[in-house]
């Protein structure tokens, strides 16, 4: 389920995926870029730049913010014996760590050294704690499927030929083995004892000790990775109960420590329990998984979050802080060690869209939009508000290639822009590999600690597939930092429009094929207050640092405007006005922002002290603030907020049209529904309803809407990004379904209770 760690050396041929360099060409016209430092502002969590198992030199170089001890081998780690079982990754063997002094244990164990390194380099620790109920029994090298005890097997360890892979020569699984061959049963008290040890050596979470605890590793795959002690899949109820027991033990031992769960292996971990994955992989029951059916048909992810919320409501203690799901791209060859051929390299760069893009259909067996980060955010907002989201394992592969570095730079930019709270790369690159330089672009581009900003601001590209752009403001010096990833094979010259910027000179740093050894300082870039034009070389990552206020020497921001007041309030608009701000030079304009869960969203600008906000939803509460800016680009603090509720909706007018398209196969189908506003007024929020013609038709996994089915009646409600349809506008939604008997198309649709043509 994850790549190996044997990676390519950094040489030019390998770094370019073994492909010949194209002949130099004149720069082509590139897509327009735009950066608006006054809107889209929200904090970027430093924890998105984390890794698993980085060496100390790289951790220091990158000022690594968070460092995880995880993976399959940690599920049965015994801190007293400093021994882990390598599970299905390596013949289910117990392997003790050789660097420990057995007489001193548990002091000086591998995990002690891991935490000590993190304290030395300033990284927060994510420690994986066993929740499976077993740990390696002692420091003796042993294995779960001894050939002498269980017979000839399909494969054995070349260095320990008595240790087999647990499969008979014909490939069938050996069953009935004794878990005690390698492991000893433990409970939550084991975690309590380990945490007591860690706190004794390093302090509590609030005092420099371990700050984060993973609730095991990929428990929905235990029936595969750890089948020697756990041969059946983990169901809904047992996952809940084990989480309650172990997470509560963690919080009791160190109340300030943060927990991350359920630490699933990928997208399927949101939909299916380990029991359903186990059962349906053998029986093909994916259209009606029995464990899901026994829990009201609710997907595992939202069900799990609901249960964690219930625990807090009943006990007054939050035992889950981060909703954590791993992600490895499922497209062929993408997270492999090698860059791959030209087709694979293009796919790698394209596949980062699964992290955010609702229009990108995943080019793998998934074959539907993934929207991984927004999907996770919507789940926690709907089912356990206040929970953060994490991805403690991910990889886009190609560590030894420039192509892999381009993908990683794109991923890190997406993490910050989309508001992920924590991410750790599996596993860390070597310090001289290109992917390490993708991290340096964000964490240490100049070798002196120069870093991307901590406050994300709006940055857009006319073609994200060619030039991806990310922008953030730095807290210390208010510099505007831009990372531009040229994912094409052409040099591209593009205009970069700036709002809230300043004239002056930008520093330019770049990683490209011109020097694969590291990030290189380039010639400075002249910048006006409205933007600049620059050439971005083919297959390159460019970091620009734009100082603020350098054109006039004016670094003083205006005062905050007065609290806005509301004039006429309609169902879709609010008229605002406010007292003016003052400035040492002069205020040049105001920006109006809406506050929501993800931060501030600019809704408009004005040169005076009044603005009417339009495009709002009826009977909905909103909060607005106003900021002022001067000619040098200095931005004031926000005004006090105004909360206002729009008027109720009027009787709907106009019309709608719905089209249905389906791709059907025996027992299953994919449906795509297009909703169009054919009226003359905007639709602000919609709910589509229709009836299936037969009782055998069922909605399965859907996207771009919240789907529900009761009997033959199906409803689909808009998500936050597609709820408004201007006159003539349309949106597409869809789902995977199942059918028995026949699969005719629905014949009638209503939108917000109105029949659609």
C-alpha positions in Angstrom: 0.0 0.0 0.0 3.0 2.3 0.0 6.2 2.6 -2.1 9.5 1.2 -1.0 12.3 3.5 0.1 15.0 2.4 -2.4 15.3 5.5 -4.6 17.2 6.6 -7.6 20.5 8.5 -7.4 20.5 12.1 -8.3 22.1 12.1 -11.8 20.8 14.1 -14.7 19.5 11.2 -16.7 17.6 9.7 -13.8 16.4 13.1 -12.7 14.8 13.6 -16.0 13.2 10.2 -16.0 15.8 8.8 -18.4 14.4 11.1 -21.1 16.5 13.1 -23.6 16.6 16.8 -23.0 14.7 18.8 -25.7 16.5 21.3 -27.8 16.3 24.9 -26.4 13.3 26.8 -27.7 12.0 30.3 -27.5 9.6 31.0 -24.6 6.0 30.5 -25.4 3.1 32.7 -24.2 2.1 31.3 -20.8 -1.2 31.5 -18.9 -2.0 34.6 -17.0 -1.4 34.5 -13.2 -3.0 36.7 -10.6 -2.2 37.3 -6.9 -4.5 39.2 -4.6 -2.9 39.8 -1.2 -6.1 41.3 0.2 -8.4 38.2 0.0 -8.5 34.5 0.5 -6.4 35.0 3.6 -6.0 32.2 6.0 -3.2 30.7 8.1 -1.0 27.9 6.6 -0.3 25.2 9.2 3.4 24.7 9.4 2.6 21.0 10.0 1.9 20.4 6.3 5.6 20.3 5.7 6.2 17.1 7.7 7.9 13.8 6.9 8.3 10.2 8.2 11.8 9.1 9.1 13.9 12.0 8.0 17.6 12.0 8.9 18.8 14.6 11.3 20.8 16.6 8.7 17.7 17.0 6.5 15.5 17.8 9.4 17.8 20.6 10.4 18.2 21.9 6.9 14.4 22.1 6.4 13.6 23.1 10.0 11.3 20.2 9.8 8.1 21.2 11.7 6.7 17.7 12.4 8.2 14.3 12.2 6.3 11.0 12.3 7.2 7.6 13.6 4.7 5.4 11.8 4.1 2.6 9.2 3.1 -1.0 9.4 6.0 -1.9 11.6 4.8 0.4 14.4 1.5 -1.4 14.9 3.2 -4.0 17.1 6.2 -2.0 18.4 7.3 -3.1 21.9 9.0 -0.1 23.6 10.3 -2.3 26.4 12.1 -4.7 24.1 12.7 -2.1 21.3 11.4 -4.7 18.8 8.8 -4.5 16.1 7.0 -7.0 13.9 7.4 -6.2 10.2 4.1 -7.8 9.3 3.3 -8.5 5.7 6.0 -6.0 4.6 8.7 -8.6 5.5 7.6 -12.2 6.4 5.8 -11.2 9.6 9.1 -11.2 11.5 10.1 -9.8 14.8 13.2 -7.7 14.3 14.9 -6.0 17.3 16.7 -2.7 16.8 20.4 -3.3 16.9 21.3 0.2 18.2 19.8 -0.3 21.6 21.6 -1.4 24.7 19.4 -4.3 25.9 20.5 -3.8 29.5 19.3 -0.1 29.5 15.9 -0.6 27.8 13.4 1.0 27.7 15.8 3.9 27.9 17.7 4.5 24.7 15.2 2.7 22.4 14.7 3.6 18.8 11.6 5.7 19.8 13.6 7.5 22.5 16.2 8.4 20.0 13.5 9.5 17.5 12.0 11.9 20.0 15.5 13.1 21.1 16.3 14.0 17.5 13.1 15.9 17.2 13.8 17.9 20.3 17.3 18.7 18.9 15.9 19.9 15.5 12.8 21.6 16.8 10.3 19.1 15.2 7.1 18.1 16.8 6.7 14.3 17.2 3.8 12.2 15.8 4.2 8.8 17.6 2.2 5.8 16.5 0.7 3.8 19.4 -0.4 0.1 19.0 -4.2 -0.4 19.2 -4.4 -3.8 17.6 -4.0 -5.6 21.0 -0.7 -7.3 20.4 3.0 -6.3 20.4 6.2 -8.1 19.6 6.9 -10.5 22.5 10.6 -10.0 23.1 14.0 -9.3 21.4 14.2 -12.8 19.9 14.2 -12.9 16.1 11.1 -14.9 15.3 8.4 -15.1 12.6 4.7 -15.9 12.4 4.8 -18.6 9.7 7.7 -20.9 10.5 8.3 -23.4 7.6 9.2 -26.1 10.2 5.9 -25.5 12.0 3.4 -24.7 9.2 4.9 -26.3 6.2 6.4 -25.4 2.8 5.4 -21.9 1.7 5.2 -19.8 -1.5 8.1 -17.5 -0.5 10.7 -17.4 2.3 13.1 -14.8 3.7 16.4 -15.2 1.8 18.3 -14.5 5.0 16.0 -16.5 7.3 14.7 -19.4 5.3 12.5 -20.8 8.1 10.3 -17.6 7.8 7.6 -17.8 5.2 5.1 -15.4 3.8 2.1 -17.3 5.2 1.0 -18.7 1.9 1.0 -22.3 0.7 2.8 -23.1 -2.5 -0.5 -22.8 -4.4 -1.1 -19.2 -3.0 -3.8 -20.0 -0.5 -3.4 -18.6 3.0 -2.1 -20.5 5.9 -4.7 -20.2 8.7 -4.9 -21.3 12.3 -1.4 -20.1 13.2 -0.6 -19.2 16.8 -0.3 -15.4 17.3 1.9 -16.1 20.4 4.7 -17.3 18.0 5.6 -13.6 17.7 3.4 -11.5 19.9 2.0 -10.9 23.3 -1.5 -9.5 24.1 -1.6 -6.0 25.5 -4.4 -3.4 26.2 -4.7 0.3 26.8 -2.5 0.0 29.9 0.4 -0.6 27.5 0.0 2.8 26.0 -0.3 4.4 29.4 3.0 2.8 30.5 4.7 3.9 27.3 3.5 7.5 27.7 4.6 7.5 31.3 8.1 6.5 30.1 8.1 9.2 27.3 6.9 11.9 29.7 9.5 11.0 32.2 12.3 11.4 29.6 11.0 14.2 27.5 8.2 16.0 29.4 4.5 16.2 28.6 3.1 17.5 25.3 2.8 21.0 26.8 6.4 20.9 28.0 8.4 19.8 25.0 7.4 16.1 24.9 5.5 14.1 22.3 2.7 16.3 21.0 0.8 13.9 18.6 -0.3 10.3 18.9 -1.5 8.3 15.9 -4.2 5.8 16.8 -2.3 2.9 15.2 -1.6 2.6 11.5 -4.2 1.7 8.8 -6.4 -0.5 11.0 -8.7 -1.2 8.1 -5.9 -3.3 6.6 -5.0 -5.3 9.7 -6.6 -8.4 8.2 -4.0 -8.2 5.4 -0.9 -6.5 6.8 -1.2 -8.2 10.3 -3.3 -11.3 9.4 -1.0 -13.5 11.6 -2.6 -11.9 14.7 -5.7 -10.3 13.1 -7.1 -12.5 10.3 -10.5 -10.8 10.0 -11.3 -7.2 9.1 -12.0 -4.6 11.8 -15.7 -3.6 11.8 -17.4 -0.3 12.6 -18.2 -1.2 16.2 -14.8 -2.6 17.1 -13.1 0.4 15.6 -15.3 2.7 17.7 -14.7 0.7 20.9 -10.9 0.4 20.5 -10.7 4.2 19.7 -12.7 5.0 22.8 -10.4 2.8 25.0 -7.0 3.8 23.6 -7.7 7.5 22.8 -9.2 8.0 26.3 -6.1 6.4 27.8 -3.9 8.9 25.9 -6.0 11.8 27.0 -5.9 10.6 30.6 -2.1 10.2 30.5 -1.5 13.6 28.8 -4.5 15.8 28.4 -2.7 18.3 26.1 -1.5 15.6 23.6 -3.4 15.5 20.3 -4.8 12.3 18.8 -5.1 11.4 15.1 -7.5 8.7 13.8 -8.6 6.5 12.2 -5.4 6.6 10.1 -7.0 4.8 7.2 -5.0 3.7 4.2 -6.9 5.8 1.5 -10.1 6.9 0.0 -11.8 3.5 0.6 -11.1 4.0 4.3 -13.8 6.8 4.3 -16.4 4.5 2.7 -15.8 1.0 4.1 -14.8 -0.6 7.3 -11.9 -3.2 7.4 -14.6 -5.9 7.8 -16.3 -4.8 4.6 -13.0 -4.4 2.8 -12.1 -8.0 3.9 -15.5 -9.5 3.0 -16.1 -7.7 -0.2 -12.6 -8.3 -1.6 -13.4 -12.0 -1.4 -17.1 -12.0 -2.3 -17.6 -8.9 -4.5 -20.3 -7.4 -2.2 -19.2 -3.8 -2.8 -22.7 -2.7 -3.9 -24.1 -3.7 -0.5 -21.4 -4.2 2.1 -22.9 -6.0 5.1 -21.2 -4.0 7.8 -22.2 -0.7 6.3 -25.8 -2.0 5.8 -25.8 -3.0 9.5 -25.0 0.6 10.3 -27.8 2.3 8.4 -25.9 2.4 5.2 -23.7 5.2 6.4 -20.1 5.4 5.2 -17.5 4.6 7.8 -15.9 8.1 7.8 -19.0 10.1 8.8 -20.2 7.3 11.1 -16.8 7.4 12.9 -16.9 11.2 13.3 -20.4 11.0 14.6 -19.3 8.5 17.3 -16.4 10.6 18.3 -18.7 13.6 18.7 -21.1 11.5 20.8 -18.2 10.6 23.1 -17.4 14.2 23.8 -21.0 15.1 24.3 -21.4 12.2 26.8 -18.0 12.5 28.6 -17.0 16.1 28.2 -13.6 15.1 26.7 -12.5 15.4 23.1 -10.6 12.2 22.3 -10.1 12.8 18.5 -8.3 15.9 17.4 -7.4 15.1 13.8 -9.3 13.1 11.2 -6.4 11.3 9.5 -6.6 9.4 6.2 -3.6 8.4 4.1 -3.4 9.0 0.4 -1.3 7.3 -2.3 -2.3 8.1 -5.9 -3.8 5.1 -7.5 -2.9 6.0 -11.0 -0.5 3.5 -12.6 3.1 4.2 -11.8 2.6 7.5 -10.1 3.9 6.8 -6.6 6.7 4.5 -7.8 10.3 5.1 -7.1 11.2 5.9 -10.7 9.9 8.9 -12.7 8.6 6.6 -15.3 8.1 7.3 -19.0 6.7 10.5 -20.5 3.1 9.3 -20.1 3.6 8.5 -16.4 5.4 11.8 -15.7 2.5 13.7 -17.2 0.0 11.6 -15.2 2.0 12.3 -12.0 1.7 16.1 -12.5 -1.9 15.9 -13.5 -3.0 13.6 -10.7 -2.3 16.2 -7.9 -5.7 17.6 -8.9 -7.3 14.8 -7.0 -6.4 16.7 -3.8 -8.8 19.6 -4.6 -10.4 19.7 -8.1 -14.1 18.8 -8.3 -13.9 18.5 -12.2 -11.0 16.0 -12.1 -12.1 12.4 -12.6 -9.4 10.2 -11.0 -7.6 8.3 -13.7 -7.5 5.0 -11.9 -9.9 2.3 -10.6 -11.5 5.1 -8.6 -12.8 6.8 -11.8 -14.6 9.6 -10.1 -13.8 13.0 -8.6 -11.9 12.6 -5.3 -11.5 16.2 -4.0 -9.6 14.7 -1.1 -9.0 17.7 1.1 -12.4 19.5 0.6 -14.0 16.1 1.1 -12.3 15.6 4.5 -13.1 19.2 5.5 -16.8 18.8 4.6 -17.0 15.6 6.6 -15.6 17.1 9.8 -17.6 20.3 9.4 -20.8 18.3 9.1 -20.1 15.5 11.6 -17.6 16.7 14.2 -16.9 20.5 13.9 -13.6 21.6 15.3 -11.8 18.5 14.2 -8.7 19.1 12.1 -7.7 17.1 9.1 -4.4 15.3 8.5 -2.7 13.0 6.0 0.1 11.3 7.9 1.2 9.3 4.9 1.2 10.4 1.2 3.6 10.2 -1.7 3.7 11.2 -5.3 6.8 9.2 -5.9 9.7 9.9 -8.3 12.0 11.2 -5.4 15.1 11.0 -7.6 13.6 12.9 -10.5 12.8 16.5 -11.3 9.3 15.3 -12.2 8.8 14.1 -8.7 10.1 17.4 -7.3 7.6 19.3 -9.5 4.7 17.2 -8.2 5.8 17.6 -4.6 6.1 21.4 -4.9 2.6 21.4 -6.4 1.3 19.2 -3.5 2.8 21.4 -0.8 1.3 24.5 -2.4 -2.1 22.8 -2.5 -1.8 21.7 1.1 -1.3 25.3 2.2 -4.0 26.8 -0.1 -6.6 24.2 0.7 -6.1 24.4 4.5 -4.9 20.9 5.3 -3.8 20.9 9.0 -1.0 18.3 9.0 0.8 16.1 6.5 3.9 13.9 6.7 5.5 12.5 3.5 6.1 8.7 3.4 9.0 8.4 3.7 11.6 11.2 3.8 13.8 11.7 0.7 17.6 11.6 0.9 19.0 15.0 1.4 20.4 15.2 -2.1 17.3 14.1 -4.0 15.2 16.4 -6.0 12.1 16.0 -3.8 14.1 17.3 -0.9 14.7 20.5 -3.0 10.9 20.8 -3.4 10.7 21.1 0.4 13.6 23.6 0.4 11.7 25.9 -2.0 9.2 26.3 0.8 11.3 25.8 3.9 14.9 27.1 3.1 15.2 28.4 -0.4 18.3 30.5 0.3 20.1 28.2 2.7 19.6 30.8 5.5 16.1 29.9 6.6 14.2 31.8 3.9 10.7 30.4 3.8 7.3 30.7 2.1 4.8 32.8 4.0 2.5 31.7 6.8 -0.7 33.4 5.6 -2.2 32.1 2.3 -3.5 34.7 -0.1 -5.5 34.2 -3.3 -3.4 33.1 -6.3 -4.9 31.9 -9.6 -3.7 30.6 -12.9 -5.5 30.6 -16.2 -4.1 27.1 -16.7 -3.1 25.3 -13.5 -2.0 22.3 -15.6 0.8 24.4 -17.1 1.7 27.0 -14.4 0.5 26.4 -10.9 0.9 29.4 -8.6 0.7 29.7 -4.8 1.1 32.8 -2.7 1.4 33.7 1.0 2.4 36.7 3.1 5.3 36.3 5.6 4.6 37.3 9.1 8.0 38.7 10.0 8.6 41.1 7.2 5.2 41.2 5.5 6.9 40.0 2.2 4.6 38.5 -0.4 6.0 35.1 -1.4 5.0 33.3 -4.6 5.8 29.8 -5.8 5.2 29.1 -9.5 5.5 25.5 -10.7 6.0 25.2 -14.5 4.7 21.7 -15.2 5.1 21.9 -18.9 8.0 21.1 -21.2 8.1 24.7 -22.5 9.6 28.0 -21.2 6.5 30.1 -20.5 6.3 33.9 -20.3 3.3 35.0 -18.3 1.9 38.2 -16.9 1.5 38.2 -13.1 -1.2 40.7 -11.9 -0.9 41.9 -8.3 -3.5 43.4 -6.0 -2.2 44.6 -2.7 1.4 44.5 -3.9 4.1 47.1 -4.1 6.5 48.3 -6.7 10.1 47.3 -6.1 12.5 44.4 -6.8 11.6 40.8 -6.1 14.2 38.2 -5.2 14.0 35.1 -7.4 15.1 31.5 -6.5 14.7 28.5 -8.8 15.0 24.7 -8.9 15.2 23.3 -12.4 17.2 21.0 -14.7 19.8 23.8 -15.0 21.2 22.7 -11.6 19.7 19.6 -10.0 22.0 20.0 -7.0 20.0 22.7 -5.3 17.9 25.9 -5.4 19.7 28.7 -7.3 19.4 32.5 -6.8 18.4 34.1 -10.1 18.5 37.7 -11.3 16.1 40.0 -9.5 12.7 40.7 -11.0 11.4 44.3 -11.3 7.9 44.6 -10.0 5.3 47.4 -10.2 2.4 47.8 -7.8 0.1 46.1 -10.3 2.3 43.3 -11.4 5.1 42.1 -13.7 5.9 39.7 -16.5 8.3 36.9 -16.1 9.6 33.8 -17.9 9.4 30.5 -16.1 11.7 27.8 -17.5 10.3 24.4 -18.6 9.9 22.0 -15.7 10.9 24.4 -13.0 9.9 25.6 -9.5 10.4 29.4 -8.9 10.1 31.2 -5.6 9.7 35.0 -5.8 10.0 37.2 -2.7 8.3 40.6 -3.1 9.1 43.1 -0.3 6.1 45.2 0.6 6.0 49.0 0.5 9.4 49.5 -1.1 8.3 52.0 -3.7 7.7 54.9 -1.3 9.2 53.7 1.9 5.7 53.7 3.4 5.3 50.8 5.8 2.6 52.2 8.0 -0.8 50.6 7.6 -4.0 52.5 7.8 -6.1 52.4 10.9 -9.0 49.9 10.9 -12.3 51.2 9.4 -15.4 51.5 11.6 -17.7 48.7 12.2 -20.0 48.3 9.1 -23.7 49.0 9.4 -26.4 47.5 7.3 -28.7 49.4 5.0 -31.3 47.6 2.9 -31.2 43.9 3.4 -32.7 41.7 0.6 -32.8 37.9 0.2 -29.6 38.0 -1.9 -27.9 41.2 -1.0 -26.9 43.5 1.9 -25.9 47.2 1.6 -23.0 48.1 3.9 -21.4 51.4 5.0 -18.7 52.2 7.5 -16.7 55.0 9.0 -13.4 55.8 7.1 -10.0 54.7 8.1 -7.0 57.1 8.4 -3.5 56.8 7.1 -0.2 58.8 7.3 -0.2 59.1 3.5 -3.7 58.4 2.4 -6.3 55.6 2.1 -6.7 54.4 -1.5 -9.5 51.9 -1.1 -11.4 49.4 1.0 -12.0 45.7 0.8 -15.1 43.9 2.1 -14.7 40.4 3.4 -17.0 37.7 4.5 -16.0 35.5 7.5 -16.4 31.8 7.3 -14.9 28.7 8.8 -11.9 28.7 6.6 -11.0 32.4 7.1 -11.8 35.6 5.2 -13.2 35.7 1.7 -13.1 39.0 -0.1 -16.4 39.8 -1.7 -15.7 43.2 -3.2 -13.7 46.5 -3.1 -14.7 50.1 -3.0 -12.9 53.5 -3.2 -15.5 55.0 -0.9 -17.1 53.9 2.4 -20.1 51.9 1.1 -20.6 48.7 -0.8 -23.5 46.4 -1.6 -22.7 42.7 -1.2 -24.7 40.5 -3.7 -25.0 36.8 -4.5 -26.0 35.8 -1.0 -28.3 33.0 0.1 -31.8 33.8 1.5 -32.5 33.6 5.2 -28.8 33.0 6.0 -26.5 34.6 8.6 -23.3 36.3 7.5 -20.5 38.2 9.1 -18.7 41.0 7.3 -15.5 43.0 8.1 -13.8 45.8 6.1 -10.1 46.5 5.7 -8.4 49.6 4.3 -5.3 49.8 2.1 -2.9 52.6 1.0 -0.9 53.2 -2.1 2.1 51.3 -0.8 -0.1 48.1 -0.4 -0.2 48.3 3.4 -3.4 46.7 4.7 -5.1 47.7 7.9 -6.4 45.5 10.6 -10.0 44.3 10.0 -12.9 46.4 11.3 -15.2 45.0 14.0 -17.5 42.5 12.4 -21.2 43.0 11.5 -23.5 40.0 11.6 -26.6 40.2 9.6 -29.2 37.7 8.2 -30.6 38.0 4.7 -34.3 38.2 4.1 -36.3 35.0 3.4 -36.5 33.8 -0.2 -39.3 35.0 -2.4 -41.5 32.7 -4.4 -39.2 31.0 -7.0 -39.5 32.3 -10.5 -37.9 31.2 -13.7 -37.2 27.6 -14.8 -34.7 24.8 -14.7 -33.6 22.0 -16.9 -32.2 18.6 -15.9 -30.4 16.1 -18.2 -29.5 12.5 -17.2 -26.7 10.5 -18.7 -25.8 7.0 -17.5 -23.1 4.4 -18.3 -24.6 1.0 -17.3 -23.1 -2.5 -16.9 -24.6 -5.7 -15.4 -25.6 -4.8 -11.8 -24.1 -1.3 -11.8 -24.0 2.1 -13.4 -22.5 5.6 -13.2 -25.0 8.5 -13.6 -24.2 12.1 -14.4 -26.8 14.8 -13.9 -26.6 18.3 -15.3 -28.7 21.0 -13.7 -29.3 24.2 -15.6 -30.9 27.5 -14.5 -33.2 28.5 -17.4 -34.8 31.3 -15.6 -34.0 35.0 -15.4 -33.1 35.1 -11.6 -30.2 33.4 -9.8 -30.8 30.2 -7.9 -29.2 30.5 -4.5 -29.0 27.0 -3.1 -30.7 24.0 -4.6 -32.1 20.6 -3.8 -32.8 18.2 -6.6 -35.3 15.3 -6.2 -36.4 12.4 -8.4 -37.8 8.9 -8.2 -36.2 5.8 -9.5 -38.6 3.9 -11.8 -37.8 0.6 -10.0 -37.1 -0.5 -6.4 -33.9 -2.3 -7.5 -32.0 1.0 -8.3 -29.8 2.3 -5.6 -27.5 5.3 -5.1 -24.0 4.3 -4.0 -21.1 6.7 -3.8 -21.9 10.2 -5.0 -20.0 13.4 -5.7 -20.5 17.2 -6.0 -23.7 17.0 -3.8 -25.0 15.5 -0.6 -27.0 12.4 -1.6 -29.8 10.6 0.2 -32.2 7.9 -0.8 -35.4 6.8 0.9 -37.3 4.0 -1.0 -37.2 5.0 -4.6 -36.9 8.8 -3.8 -33.5 10.4 -4.2 -32.4 13.9 -3.2 -29.2 15.7 -3.9 -28.3 19.0 -2.1 -25.7 21.5 -3.3 -22.3 21.8 -1.7 -20.8 25.1 -0.7 -19.0 25.7 -4.0 -21.8 24.9 -6.5 -25.0 26.2 -4.7 -25.4 29.4 -6.7 -26.5 29.2 -10.3 -26.7 32.4 -12.2 -29.2 32.6 -15.1 -28.0 30.3 -17.8 -25.5 28.6 -15.6 -25.3 24.9 -15.0 -23.6 22.4 -12.7 -22.9 18.6 -13.0 -23.3 16.1 -10.2 -23.2 12.3 -10.2 -23.0 9.0 -8.4 -22.2 5.3 -8.8 -25.2 3.1 -8.4 -26.4 -0.5 -8.5 -29.5 -2.1 -10.1 -31.3 -5.4 -10.2 -34.0 -6.3 -12.8 -33.7 -3.3 -15.0 -32.2 0.2 -15.0 -34.5 2.8 -16.7 -33.8 6.5 -16.4 -35.9 8.7 -14.1 -38.6 10.6 -15.9 -39.2 13.6 -13.7 -37.1 16.0 -11.7 -37.9 18.8 -9.3 -35.5 21.6 -8.1 -36.4 23.3 -4.9 -39.9 21.9 -5.3 -40.3 23.2 -8.9 -40.8 20.8 -11.8 -37.9 21.0 -14.2 -38.3 20.7 -18.0 
